[in-house]
Amino acid sequence: MSTLSELAIGFVGLGNMGGPMAANLARGHGALRVYDQAGTASRAPDGSVVCESVAGLSAQVDTVSMCLPDGRAGLSVAREILAAPRSRVRTVADHSTVGIAAAESLHRCFADGGIEYVDAPVSGGTAGAAKATISVMYAGSAATLERLRPVFATMSKHVFHIGETPGQGQAMKLVNNFLSGVAMAATSEAVAFGVGRGVSMRTILDVLNVSTGRNTATSDKFPNRILTETYDAGFTSTLLAKDLELYEQALANDGAANPVSATVVDLWRQLDAAEGPADFTRIYPFVRDRRYRKA
């Protein structure tokens, strides 16, 4: 296993998830190079080295972590890394949620340039990213995982080796986000029903959280983000709708059973269309106030 100081590391994408992940990595690695298209200087974590471009970063590091909004952004960064005239990059760990097809395309794109692509999406939200408690769902070689463990250890609490093939990490992430979306939507409907019958939300949550209906919505999102009316989980309805559409596409590509997903995906699409990039906990008032259109 490599030590963190032995690795020349860059981080591309300093948004809601990438920013705190890079900050944790920078605290453990004093020479972290960073870049963000939206403005690197204003987003760069303390102790990091600001790069003016992906090409500039690529000339200084052999390992790149990236956390980007979608597959299109990932492919754009991939092309910039591959076109960089003095690039030293040999490994790219992708923490974005891009979907199976995009991960496979990125793998082929990097492989053609002699670079190893690691499919390693993460879960745990912005709070988990800040506290370094997120989960990494790694798909790639076991040897590379051991080499990158010191990097992942600065950012995450759990690292799961999902498989050897890029796309398997994405499959696991889509499974997770689909279940998260189902839990939020179903809990919103159920809590709105209970409140409508005169039961307080606090009482509903207290009962659910020691009973069989308990899930991450009842244990975290509702008591901490919805009951408080702060709606600040830090993950947008736009991103969840995107992830659920990727899940739906993957189901269709595989010819897999989908008795639940069509209804759930449509509900999240409606919230996103109605409120734009709102915090995804806004699903509760959206359902409570019956602003959705029945299929």
N, C-alpha and C positions, 0 to 999 in steps of 0.2 A: 504494500500500500504506500502510495506517495504521501509525503507530508504537504500541508497546505503551502508552506513557504517554497516548496520545490516547483510549484505550478505557476506559470504565467497566465493569469486569468483575466478575461474581459466579460463585461455584462452589458447586453443590449436590451433596452426596454425598461424604463424606470417609472412605470405607471403605478396604479393602485396596488398591484401585487409585486411587480418587479422592483419598485422603489424600496420597500422595506426588506425584500429578500437581498437586494444588493447591499443595503445598509448593514445587514447582519454579516454578509460575506466580507465587506470592507473592514469591519471591526476585527475580523480574524485574519485578514490578508491586507497588509498595509499598502500594497501596490496595485490594487484592483483598478483596471481601466474600465471606464463606463462611457456609454453613448446612448442618447435618446433623441429621436427625430423631432420631438416636440420642444426640445430645449434642454441640452445636457447640463449646462452650468446651474440652472435653477433647480434641477432635480437630482443632481449628483450628491450621493451621501458623503458625510464627513469622512475625510481620510482617503477618498478615492482620487484617481487621476482622470481628469476630463479629457476626452478625445473629441476632435472636431468632426469626425466621420467614421463610418464603419470601416472604411479602408485604412484609416489611420490607426484605429484600434487593432485591426487584423495584423498590422505590421509589428505589433508589440506583444502579442499573446499567442500561446499555442492552444488554449482552451477557451471557448466562448460559451457562456450561458445566455440564453435569450428568453424573454418573457414578453410576448407580443399579443395584440388583440385577435389576430386571425391568421389563417394560412396564407392569405395574400401578402400580408406584412412579412411573414416568415420567408416566403419565396423572394421577396424584394431584398431582404437582408442577405439571404443565401447568395443571390447573384452578386451583391456588392462584395461579400467575402471572397467569392470565387474570382472576381475580376480584380481584386486588389493586387497591385503589381509586386508588393513586397510582403504578401501575407505569410505568416508563420502558422496559421491555424491548422490544427490536425484533428481536433475534436470539437463538436458543437452539441451542447446539451440543451434541448428545447423544452422549456417549462410552460409553453403556451398550450392552450386548448385549441387545436386546429382541425381535429377530426382525423379519421383513419386514412382517408384518401390523400389528404394534404401531407400527413406524416410520411406516407409511402413515397409521395412525389419529392419531398424534401430529402428523404434518404437517397433516392436515385440521383437527385441533383448534386448533393454533396459527394456521393460515391464517385460520380464521374470526374470530380475534381480531386479525388484522393483524400477526402475528409470523412471521418467517421461521424455519423449522425446518431444521436441518442434521443429517443422519444421518452421524455420524463416530465409529464404534466404534474401539477401539484393541486392539492386541495386543503382547505382550512380557512379560507377567507382572509381579508386584510388584517384582522386581529391576529390570526395565526401566523401570517407572514411577518408581522411586527414582532411577535414573541418567539419566532423560530420554532413553532410547533406544527407547521404544515406537514402533510404527507407527500412524499415523492413516489410516483408510480413509474418505475424505471423499466424500459424495454430496450435491451441492448446486450452486449457481451458482458459476461461475468467479470472478465479481467478488467474491462474499462470501468465497471461499477466499483471495483475495489480501488482503482486509481482515483476515482472521483469522490469516494466516500468522505474525505476531509472537506471537500467543497459542500456536499450536501449536508454534512453535520453542522455547518455554521448556520444553515437556513431551515432545517427541518428536524422533527422529532422522530419520524418514521420513514424509512426507505424500504419500499417493497420491490423486489425483483419480479416483475410481472411475466417477463418472457424475454426471448432473444431477438424478437422481430419487431422493428419499428412499426407502430400502429397498434400494438397490443397495449401499450401504455395509454394511448388515446381511447381504446375500447373500454378500459377500466375507468378512465375519467368520465366518459359519457354515461356509463352505468351509474356511477356515483351521482353525477349532476341530474340525471333523470330522476333517480329516487329522491334527491333533495327537492327537485321541482314538484314531484308528486306529493311529498310530505307537506310542503308549504301550501300548495293548492288545496289539498284535502283537509288539512288542519284549519285553514281559513274558513272553508265551508262549515266544518263541524263546530268551530268556536262561535261563528256568527249565528248558527242555529241555537246553540246553548245560551248565548247572550240574549237572543231574541225571546227565549223562554224565561228570562228574568234571572238567570244564573250569572254571577259575576265572572269576568274573565279570569281573575286570580283564582277563584275556586275551581273553575274548569281545569286550569293548568295544574293546580295542586293535585287534583284527582288523577289527571292523565299521567302525570309524571311519576306516579307510584303504581300505575296500572298498565294494561297491555297496549293502550293507545300511545304510549310515550314514543317520541321520535325527536330528531334534532330541532324541528320547528317548535315543539312544545317545551323542550328543555332549554333552548337557547334563544331562537329568534323571537318567539312570542313574549317571554318574560323580559328580555333585555332590549328589544327593539320595537315591539308593537304595543305591549302593555304600557310602556313609557311614552309612546307616541313620538319617538325620536326617528324611527324608520332609517336607521343608519348602519346597516350591516356592511355596507361598503362594496356591495356587488349589485350591478344594475340588472334591471329586467331585460335590457337589450342584450347583454352578454348571456344571460340564462336562456333567453329565447333562441339566440344563435347556437348555443350548446345543444339545446333540445332539438333544433332542426338538424344538427349534425347527427344526433342519435337517430332521429327519424329516417334520415337518408341512409345511414348504415344499416338499419333494420330492413329497409326496402332493398338495398343492394344484396343483403344476405337472404332475402326471402323469409325473414324471421317473423314469428308471431308478434302482433302489435295490438292486442285488444284494449290497451289503456292509453298508449302514447298519443294517438290522434286527438283525443279529447284534451289531454293535458297540454300538448304543444299548442293547440288552438287557443286555449285560455291564456297562456303566456304571451302568445303573439298579440292577442287583443289588448292585454295590459300594456305591452310595449307600444302598440299603435296609439293607445289612448294617452299615455303619459310620457312617452319617449324614454330616455335613459334614467328612469326613476329607480330608487333603491328597490330591490326585489321584494322587500318586506311590504311594499305598498300593495301587494296582492291581496292582503286582508281587507282594507277598505274597499278595494275594487270589487271583491266578491261580496262583502257585507252589504254594499250599496246597490248590488245587482246591476252593475254597469256593463256586464258582459253580454254577449249575444249567444243565445243557445243554439247549438248546432241543429 
